[in-house]
Amino acid sequence: MRIYRAKDYLDLSRKTARIIAAQIIMKPDCVLGLATGSSPVGAYEMLVNWYEEGDLDFSKVTTVNLDEYRGLSRENEQSYDYFMQKHLFGKVNIDRSRTFLPDGTAADGEQECRRYDGIIQSVGGVDLQLLGMGHNGHIGFNEPGGFFEKGTHCVDLAESTIRANRRFFESEEEVPRQAYTMGIGTIMAARRILLIVSGKEKAEVLSRALSGPVTPEVPASILQFHRDVTVVADEEALSCCTL
């Protein structure tokens, strides 16, 4: 596991974007596993800037996103499909037919999970999986629990996750209570993993994830078992870690 200390969020975003850009340059037809939320926004902005400057070409890239809220259509401004369109897809030359997310409006949840797992398999798996981490150690929407889920599944969001996502909605009542997410098995099957973490409020759980026991109570701790993990975290997020 490689751990890079960033001075602040800007530095974290720059380091993250460089790693993603290097993956695209090394393998133009790579499969990127992408994440949403506040953590990757700065990195996406830098990738867009480099594309506009002519330094990056997304035309052959395929993407599969970690998760999507259940019950939200892709047109909903709080859906992750909308997020990706706003922050990345709509600003670069990516082929939208090669960008995949779970369908939040699917009538049959189990069928949708099987469909999404099939898509990930059909594109050859993920070359580089970008991950953020929640305040309770979740990755994707794999919440703390009694076991690690293997494939894509529908999850009941923890109250702490609902509170954390409240800032994106008009009221807490509007925050979806369920989401589709890649499972831990799918995440761990990625050839490379890039975990980015920012903020002092995540310092304690990041320390547990990186050096504590591997347990489904801290889902991110499973990354200790992956063969190729890069962590980029700012000084505040690493303040509880002894490196």
C-alpha positions in Angstrom: 0.0 0.0 0.0 1.4 3.4 -1.0 0.3 6.4 1.0 0.8 9.9 -0.3 0.4 12.9 2.1 -1.3 15.9 0.5 -0.9 19.4 2.1 -4.6 20.2 1.6 -7.6 19.5 -0.6 -6.1 21.2 -3.7 -2.9 19.2 -3.4 -5.0 16.0 -2.9 -7.0 16.8 -6.0 -3.8 17.4 -8.1 -2.2 14.2 -6.9 -5.4 12.2 -7.6 -5.9 13.7 -11.1 -2.3 12.9 -12.0 -2.7 9.2 -11.1 -6.0 9.0 -13.1 -4.4 10.9 -16.1 -1.4 8.5 -16.0 -3.7 5.6 -16.2 -5.5 7.0 -19.3 -2.2 7.9 -21.0 -0.7 4.4 -20.3 -3.9 2.6 -21.5 -6.2 4.9 -23.6 -9.0 2.2 -23.6 -8.8 1.7 -19.8 -11.8 1.0 -17.6 -12.1 3.5 -14.8 -14.2 2.8 -11.7 -15.4 6.3 -10.7 -16.8 7.8 -7.4 -19.0 10.7 -6.6 -19.4 12.9 -3.5 -17.3 15.9 -2.5 -13.9 14.1 -2.4 -13.3 13.7 -6.2 -14.7 17.0 -7.5 -11.4 18.8 -7.5 -9.7 16.0 -9.3 -12.4 15.9 -12.0 -12.0 19.6 -12.5 -8.3 19.2 -13.1 -8.9 16.3 -15.5 -11.3 18.5 -17.5 -8.7 21.3 -17.6 -6.1 19.0 -18.9 -8.5 17.7 -21.5 -9.3 21.3 -22.6 -5.6 21.9 -22.9 -5.2 18.9 -25.2 -3.3 16.8 -22.8 -6.0 14.0 -22.2 -8.2 12.0 -24.5 -11.2 10.2 -23.1 -12.6 8.9 -26.4 -11.7 5.3 -25.7 -12.2 5.3 -22.0 -15.0 3.2 -20.4 -16.3 4.0 -16.9 -18.3 2.1 -14.3 -19.5 4.0 -11.3 -19.6 2.7 -7.8 -23.1 3.4 -6.9 -26.4 5.2 -7.5 -29.3 6.2 -5.3 -32.3 3.9 -5.6 -35.4 5.8 -6.6 -33.7 8.7 -8.4 -33.8 9.0 -12.2 -30.7 10.0 -14.1 -32.3 13.4 -14.7 -32.7 14.1 -11.0 -30.1 16.7 -10.0 -29.1 14.7 -7.0 -28.6 11.4 -8.9 -25.0 10.3 -9.4 -25.6 10.1 -13.1 -26.4 13.8 -13.1 -23.3 14.4 -10.9 -21.0 12.7 -13.3 -22.5 14.5 -16.3 -22.1 17.8 -14.5 -18.5 17.3 -13.3 -16.9 15.2 -15.9 -18.8 13.4 -18.7 -20.4 16.5 -20.1 -17.1 18.4 -20.3 -14.8 15.8 -22.0 -14.9 13.8 -25.2 -16.0 10.5 -23.5 -18.5 8.3 -25.3 -21.6 8.3 -23.1 -22.5 4.8 -24.4 -19.4 3.6 -22.5 -20.3 5.2 -19.2 -22.2 3.0 -16.8 -24.1 3.4 -13.5 -26.7 1.4 -11.8 -30.3 2.4 -12.8 -31.9 4.0 -9.8 -35.4 3.6 -11.3 -35.1 -0.2 -12.0 -38.3 -1.9 -10.9 -36.6 -5.2 -10.0 -33.7 -4.5 -7.6 -32.2 -8.0 -7.8 -32.3 -8.0 -11.5 -30.6 -4.6 -11.7 -27.8 -5.9 -9.5 -27.2 -8.9 -11.7 -27.4 -6.6 -14.8 -24.7 -4.3 -13.4 -22.4 -7.1 -12.4 -22.8 -8.4 -15.9 -21.7 -5.0 -17.4 -18.6 -4.9 -15.2 -17.7 -8.4 -16.3 -18.4 -7.6 -20.0 -16.0 -4.6 -20.1 -13.2 -6.7 -18.7 -13.2 -5.5 -15.1 -11.8 -2.3 -13.7 -8.3 -1.1 -14.3 -8.3 1.7 -11.7 -11.0 2.0 -9.1 -11.4 5.5 -7.5 -12.8 5.4 -3.9 -13.8 7.9 -1.3 -14.5 6.9 2.2 -17.5 7.8 4.4 -17.3 9.0 8.0 -18.1 5.4 9.2 -15.5 3.8 6.9 -17.9 2.9 4.1 -16.6 2.6 0.5 -19.1 2.9 -2.2 -22.3 2.4 -0.1 -20.9 -0.7 1.6 -22.0 0.2 5.1 -20.6 -1.3 8.3 -22.1 -4.7 9.0 -21.6 -8.3 9.9 -20.0 -9.4 6.6 -18.5 -8.2 3.3 -21.0 -8.2 0.4 -19.5 -9.7 -2.8 -21.4 -8.3 -5.7 -23.6 -5.3 -6.6 -26.5 -5.1 -4.1 -29.1 -2.7 -2.8 -28.3 -1.4 0.7 -30.2 0.4 3.4 -28.1 3.6 4.1 -26.8 4.1 7.6 -28.2 7.1 9.5 -24.7 8.6 9.6 -24.6 8.4 5.8 -28.0 9.9 5.5 -27.0 12.8 7.7 -23.7 13.3 5.8 -25.7 13.5 2.5 -28.3 15.8 3.9 -26.3 18.9 2.6 -27.0 17.9 -1.0 -30.8 17.9 -0.5 -33.5 20.5 0.5 -34.3 18.5 3.6 -33.3 15.3 5.3 -36.6 13.7 4.3 -35.6 13.9 0.6 -32.3 12.0 1.1 -32.8 8.5 -0.3 -32.7 5.7 2.2 -31.4 3.1 -0.2 -28.8 2.8 -2.9 -27.3 0.4 -5.3 -23.6 -0.2 -4.8 -20.7 -2.3 -6.1 -19.9 -5.0 -3.6 -16.6 -5.4 -1.8 -15.8 -8.4 -4.0 -16.2 -6.3 -7.1 -14.1 -3.4 -5.7 -11.4 -5.8 -4.6 -11.3 -7.3 -8.1 -10.1 -4.0 -9.6 -6.5 -4.2 -10.8 -5.6 -1.0 -9.0 -7.4 1.0 -6.3 -7.0 4.7 -5.5 -8.5 5.8 -2.1 -8.8 9.5 -1.5 -9.6 11.0 1.9 -9.9 14.6 3.1 -10.7 16.2 6.5 -10.0 15.8 10.2 -13.4 14.3 10.8 -12.3 11.1 8.9 -8.9 10.9 10.6 -9.8 8.3 13.3 -11.7 6.0 10.9 -8.9 6.3 8.3 -6.4 5.1 10.9 -8.6 2.1 11.7 -9.0 1.4 7.9 -5.2 1.5 7.2 -3.8 -0.2 10.3 -6.6 -1.6 12.4 -8.0 -5.1 12.2 -9.7 -6.0 8.9 -13.4 -6.1 9.7 -16.7 -5.5 8.0 -17.4 -3.0 10.8 -14.9 -0.8 9.0 -15.5 -1.7 5.3 -12.5 0.2 4.0 -10.2 -2.0 6.1 -10.5 -4.7 3.5 -8.2 -2.7 1.3 -5.3 -3.9 3.4 -5.6 -7.2 1.5 -5.5 -5.7 -2.0 -2.2 -6.1 -3.9 -2.1 -2.5 -5.4 -3.6 0.3 -3.4 -2.7 3.9 -3.4 -4.0 6.2 -0.7 -3.9 10.0 -1.1 -5.0 11.8 2.0 -4.5 15.3 3.3 -2.6 16.1 6.5 -5.8 16.4 8.6 -7.1 13.0 7.4 -3.8 11.5 8.3 -3.5 13.2 11.7 -4.3 10.0 13.6 -2.1 7.7 11.5 1.4 6.7 12.5 3.2 6.3 9.1 
